Amino acid sequence: MLSTPIRSRQMKPSTFMDETSAIVVLDTSVVINLNATGRAPEILNALPLRIVVTEIVVAELRRDRRSGRQDSELLEALARAGHIRVVAIGDAGPSVFGEFVVGPAGDTLDDGEAATIAFAVEHQIAPVIDERKALRICRERFPLPRPICTVDLFAETAVAVALG
């Protein structure tokens, strides 16, 4: 949980950020993609960002243990090491979350995507999401810093330098 409010600050644009804050919130699929690299700690250390995930994303990964993947344990290790912080949606988040999970199928998202975007809206930070539908809905509904995706993180110059 965050003990202090998140305040975004402007930073110089990098290869993938035009107007993002120094904090981004990751969706479930992004965590899975980071874990799949086998180099998540190095990638996260190289990024000029603080990384958070919502409790709902953590819960999604825990439910996915039945698939045999280790993403929940890997995320917990990243959090213990200080690479990622787990956060809760605040007072304003539930109404935004509800907008994304209730309605016609073409306009709704899964819980992880909805929580990621709700937290981003609440704190005016960039969400990191990969699904096209979620990216479209996010761009249509909210004037956030633009959403980014896993590839943007991997393409960051500092990551390329750190990984060699």
C-alpha positions in Angstrom: 0.0 0.0 0.0 1.1 3.5 -0.6 1.7 5.4 2.6 2.0 8.8 0.9 0.0 10.3 -2.0 1.4 9.8 -5.4 2.4 13.0 -7.0 3.4 12.9 -10.6 6.3 15.1 -11.8 7.4 15.9 -15.3 10.5 14.4 -16.6 12.5 14.7 -19.8 10.9 12.6 -22.5 12.5 9.2 -23.1 12.1 6.9 -26.0 8.6 5.9 -25.0 7.3 8.7 -22.9 6.1 12.1 -24.1 4.2 13.3 -21.1 4.2 10.5 -18.6 4.8 10.9 -14.9 7.7 9.3 -13.0 5.3 6.6 -11.9 3.5 4.0 -14.0 0.9 1.3 -13.1 1.3 -2.1 -14.8 -1.5 -4.4 -15.9 -1.4 -8.2 -15.4 -0.2 -9.0 -18.9 2.7 -6.6 -18.5 3.8 -8.3 -15.3 3.6 -11.7 -17.1 5.6 -10.3 -20.0 8.3 -8.9 -17.7 8.5 -12.2 -15.8 8.8 -14.1 -19.1 12.0 -12.3 -19.9 13.8 -13.8 -17.0 15.4 -10.4 -16.5 12.6 -8.4 -14.8 14.8 -7.0 -12.0 17.4 -5.6 -14.5 14.7 -4.1 -16.7 12.9 -2.5 -13.8 16.1 -1.1 -12.3 17.0 0.4 -15.7 13.7 2.2 -16.2 13.6 5.9 -15.1 10.2 5.2 -13.4 8.7 4.0 -10.2 6.5 0.9 -10.9 3.3 0.0 -9.1 0.6 -2.7 -9.6 -2.8 -2.8 -8.0 -3.9 -5.4 -5.5 -6.4 -6.6 -8.1 -3.6 -7.4 -10.5 -1.9 -9.3 -7.7 -5.1 -11.2 -7.1 -5.4 -12.1 -10.8 -1.9 -13.5 -10.8 -2.7 -15.5 -7.7 -5.8 -17.0 -9.3 -3.6 -17.9 -12.4 -1.4 -20.3 -10.3 -3.6 -23.1 -11.5 -2.1 -22.7 -14.9 1.3 -23.8 -13.5 2.9 -20.4 -14.1 4.9 -18.7 -11.4 3.9 -15.1 -12.1 2.4 -14.5 -8.7 5.5 -15.6 -6.9 7.8 -13.7 -9.2 5.8 -10.5 -8.7 5.9 -11.0 -4.9 9.7 -11.4 -5.1 9.9 -8.1 -7.2 7.8 -6.4 -4.6 9.9 -7.7 -1.7 13.1 -6.5 -3.5 11.6 -3.0 -3.9 11.3 -3.1 -7.7 7.5 -2.9 -7.7 5.0 -1.5 -5.1 1.5 -2.9 -4.6 -1.2 -0.3 -4.3 -4.9 -0.1 -3.7 -7.4 1.9 -5.6 -8.4 5.0 -3.5 -11.8 6.6 -3.0 -12.2 7.9 -6.6 -11.1 4.7 -8.2 -14.1 2.4 -7.6 -16.5 4.5 -9.8 -14.0 4.5 -12.7 -13.4 0.8 -12.1 -17.2 0.2 -12.3 -17.4 2.0 -15.7 -15.0 -0.5 -17.1 -16.4 -3.8 -15.8 -20.2 -3.1 -16.3 -21.7 -2.8 -19.7 -21.7 -4.3 -23.2 -18.8 -6.7 -23.9 -17.2 -4.4 -26.5 -16.9 -1.6 -23.8 -15.8 -3.6 -20.8 -12.5 -4.9 -19.5 -11.3 -7.6 -17.2 -10.7 -6.6 -13.6 -6.9 -6.2 -13.9 -7.2 -3.8 -16.8 -10.0 -1.9 -15.2 -8.1 -1.5 -11.9 -4.9 -0.5 -13.7 -6.8 2.3 -15.7 -8.8 3.3 -12.6 -5.6 3.8 -10.6 -4.0 5.7 -13.5 -7.0 8.0 -13.8 -7.1 8.6 -10.1 -3.4 9.6 -9.9 -3.0 11.0 -13.4 -0.2 8.6 -14.3 0.3 6.4 -17.4 -1.1 2.9 -17.4 1.0 0.2 -19.0 -1.5 -2.2 -20.8 -1.1 -4.4 -23.8 -4.6 -5.4 -24.9 -5.8 -3.4 -27.9 -9.4 -3.1 -26.6 -8.1 -1.7 -23.2 -5.8 0.8 -25.0 -8.7 2.0 -27.2 -11.1 2.4 -24.3 -8.6 4.1 -22.2 -7.7 6.6 -24.9 -11.3 7.3 -25.8 -12.5 7.9 -22.2 -9.6 9.6 -20.3 -7.1 12.4 -21.0 -4.4 10.7 -19.1 -0.8 10.7 -20.0 -1.0 8.4 -22.9 -1.1 4.7 -22.1 2.0 2.7 -22.9 2.7 -1.0 -23.4 5.3 -3.7 -22.6 7.2 -3.1 -25.8 7.6 0.6 -24.9 9.3 -0.5 -21.6 11.5 -3.0 -23.4 12.5 -0.4 -26.1 13.5 2.2 -23.5 17.2 3.2 -24.2 18.2 2.6 -20.6 16.9 -0.9 -20.7 18.9 -1.7 -23.9 22.0 -0.3 -22.2 21.4 -2.3 -19.0 20.8 -5.6 -20.8 23.6 -5.1 -23.3 
